[in-house]
Amino acid sequence: QVQLVESGGGSVQAGGSLRLSCAASGYTYNRYCMGWFRQAPGKAREGVAAIYTVGGRIYYADSVKGRFTISQDNAKNTLYLQMNSLKPEDTAMYYCAAGPSCLLSGLLVSEYNYWGQGTQVTVSS
């Protein structure tokens, strides 16, 4: 049973930072594509960042390049998203996801099979 549990969300003012964590269990961690997605009210879920170690891939949405960093600690089975220089438009529910592979994009919902429950990030101006 694959389980993903996010944490680290909260409220922060514009320009601040947050680090999201995703604790994973139930599968061979580094063989999966691991991604972060977000969904704001009234908008579609969008890919933020993804890492696919076995495939030698890392992806970022254009909107977060230079501000967000995805990383993973296999010893702890944990995925991270370091978010710096946060903007109000980053406000969304953030989800951790896992899929068998992501060689083309890494940021497509269809590439992922497992999802966490989400953690809310709110950035105020």
N, C-alpha and C positions, 0 to 999 in steps of 0.2 A: 504494500500500500504506500503510494507516494504521498507524502504530506509536505506542505509548504506553509510556513507561518511567518508572516511579516511583523515587523516591529520598527519603532523609531519615528513614526509619524508624529505630527503635532502642529502647533501654530507658531509661526515665526514672522517677523517683519521683513519686508523687502530688503535684500542685501545680505540676509542671514544665511545660515547653513543648517543642514540636517543630514544625518546619515541613517539610511534605511537598512535594515537587516532582514534576511530571509533565511530561516533555519530549515534545512531540507533533510528528509529522511526517506528510506524505503527504496533507494535505487543507487546505481553506481554514479555518483555525483558528477565526476568530470567527463563522463561520456555523453552527457546531455547538454543541449543548448539551454542556457539559463537567461531569462530576460526580465526586464522591468517594463511594465505598461502603466498607463494612467488613463483615467476617465473622469472628465469634468461633467457636471450636470448639463444635459442637453447635447452632449457631444459623443462621438464614437470613441471607443477605446483605441488608444494609439501606443505604438511601441516607443519606448524611451531609450533603452540601451539593452544590449545583449552580449553575452560572451559564450563562445563555443570552443572550449579548449582543445578537444580532440580534432576539431576541424580547422583550427588555427584562425578563428574569426572573432572579431569584435565589431560591434555596431553601435552607432549613436544617431539619434534623431538630430537633424540639423538645428532644431530649436534649443538643444541642450549641449551641443559641442562646445568644449572649452569651459563649461560650468559643472557638468556632472561627470563622475567617474565610476565605472562599474568594475568590481573586483570580486574575487572569491577566495575563500580560505578553505581548502579541501580538508585540512586537518579538523576543522570545526564544522564541516558541511554547511557552510554559511556563505550566502551571497550578499554583497553590499552595494549600495548606491550612495555615493557621497555627492551631495547636492550643495553647491556653493553659489553665491550670488543669486539667490532665489528671487524670483519675480512673481507678482500676483498671478500672472498667467500660468504659473506652475501649479496653482491650486488644483487639486484633483485627488481622487482616490487612487492610490498606487498599489499595483498588484505585482507579485512575484509569479513567474511562470516557468515551467520546464517542458521541453519537448525533445523528441528523439534526435533531431538535427535541424540546423538552420544554415544552410550553405549559400542561400541566395540573398536573403534580406536580414533575417533575425528579428525583424520588427513587425512581423505579420502575426495576427492572432491565430491564423490557421496553422501555424507551425508548432503550436504548443498544445499539450494535452492536459497538463496539470496546472492548477491555479491556487494561489493562496486566497485568504479571505479579504485581503486589502487592508491598507492603513492610510488614514486620511492625512493629507498635507494641506495646510492652509497658510497662504502667504498674504499678509496684509500690507497695504501701502502706507 
